[in-house]
Amino acid sequence: MRELYRLHAFPDNLFMIDDKGRNNLFLEKKAAMIVQGSWFIGNGAISMDDSTVDVVKFPSFKEGKADDSAIVYGFGNGDFHISTKAYYDEKKRNACIKFFKYLTSEEAGNLIVNSSGSISNIKSVYRDKISDILLKGDALRENSKELVGPPDSYVERTAWDNMMIKNFPDMLKGNKAGFKADEIIPYDYIYKMALKKADSMCWITYPYSTSFNDIYGAKIIYNRDTFKPIGLMVMIIKKKYVESMYSDLSIESYNSIAILSEDRDTIVKSKDTEDRILFLIDKLTNKAKNYFVDNDSKSLISYVDIDQPQWRIIYCIPVKELYSEINELRITIILLVIISILVLSILSSFTAIDILNPIN
């Protein structure tokens, strides 16, 4: 991509153009090629009868692991969703369900496949007319030994837009150089740990070197047909970012917090209380309840385990500090009782004198 950018394969206003402008360049024959899917064939896009357009598979790296016949292939237009607000409104929910049933009906299926390059999973739906461009696309799919999902089908949309797309201009300009995975992450270790989780996301810390001291969210990417591992997706979270979430707490509270990873490696801890926290963490492993009083440090230790990610958050508070308000209240009550007794005693004395004076 960077080489194509260097050779001026893209328009000068590349970083300013929107989706519609990009599509129009191709439709108006001002661009020689475009990366698009079958949804770009039909009404409002490429005509099914356009003989000037060909369909080819996305170029692949010679040293890549995919088969030479592999194509980028995936479904993305067949998902229908209902908002939470509409779902909890009975009238709107029923209307949405009725509309969904129509969208997935044979009638709607025939309308979609005969006006675009889309295909349907309804057996009774078929195309009235077959064009060369559709046949070429079908042939690529049928002759492919490996179907590879598009990158944005493996990455959450917000992360894709804010991290991948946002940094793409800098990558094309050469402001961000390429790198090898093992230069920024402990790749082999993360890959081994992620394999144990199969298709689930796992959160990993690397305890064997100070060079890699971040938090890694990792997930194995599998071939959707053979289910064999074909890649590793890793999200890097700086430990300082996690620690910054506690920056608004008081110094006393921050110094009492520790966060452990699934493997019980320390993610967040106070430097001032490192030894004490680590000492108390060891005691947690044999406790049935999620709290206990540590007699050595005279502190109450409590913790909570999070399901996803499987972290353990620990909080330590000295018993003296915990009981400080109770002790203050107790002293206040005692003082009030003493004062009340003294006041009542004085009143009783005056009352007794008033009673005895007339008798005397």
C-alpha positions, 0 to 999 in steps of 0.5 A: 500500500505504501509503495502504491501511494509513493507511485501516486496510485491514489488521488491527491485528495486521498485523505479528504475524500469520503466513501461516496466520493471514492465510489464515484471516482470508479463509477465515473471511470476516473479510477482504474480499480477499487476494493469493494464487495458484491454489494457494489454490484447492482442498483446505485453502483456497478451495473450487472451489464457493465462489460468494462469491469472485471473482478479479481481476488485481492493480491496476496504476499508470496511468503504468506501462509494462505493458499494462492487461490484464497480470497477475502470473503465474508458476509456482512449485509445479512445481519438485522438488529433491533434497538433496546428502546424498540425492543422494550416497547411492545408496539415497536417490537412487534413492528420490528419483528414483522419487518424482520420477517419480511426482510428474511422472506422469499419475496425480499430475498428475490428482490435483493439478489436480482438488484445486487450482487448479493446471494441468499441463504434461502434455497427458493431464492434465485436470480432471474438474470445471470451476468458475466460479472456475477459469474466471475465473482461466483467462480472466484468463490467456488475455486478458492481453497481458502476463504479469509475473512476481512480484517474488520470482521475480527476487530471491534468496529470502534477499535478499527476506526480509531486505531487502524483507520486513524493511523493509516495516513501516517503509515502510507506517508512513512511516518510509522515504520513497519515492525516485527511482532516480536519487537513490540510483544512477547509473541511466542508467549502470548500465542501459546497462552492464547491457544489455551483459550481457544476462541476466547479473548485472554488477558496476559502479562509477561512476567519474565522480562521488563522489556514487555511490561504492558497488558496484552489482550489476545485472541487466536484468529482461525480459518473459518473453513478449516478452523486452523489458526491463521493469526493472532490479534493482540491489543496492547494496553499500557499499564500506566493507562490502567493506573491512571484510572485510579489517579483521582483517588486519595493517596491512602486509597490508591496505596491500598489497591492491587490488581492481579491478572488471571495468572496472578501476576501484578498489573497494578500496585502501589510502589510504596506498599509493594512488599506488603501487598505482595505478602497479603496477596499470597494469603488470599490463595487459601481463603474461602471467603473474599475477605479476611483480617490479616493479623500481621498487618492488622488490616482488612483484606477484601477482593473481587474476581472479575469474569472477563477479564479474569482479574482479581482486584484487591483492597487493603484497609487498616483496621484502625482506619476502618474503625476510626469513625466507629471509635469516634462515634463511641467516644462521642456517645460516652462523652454524651452519657457522662455529660448527661449523668452530670447534668441530671445529677446537678438537677437532682441536687437542686430539686432535692434542696428545693424539697428539703428547704420548706421542711427544714 
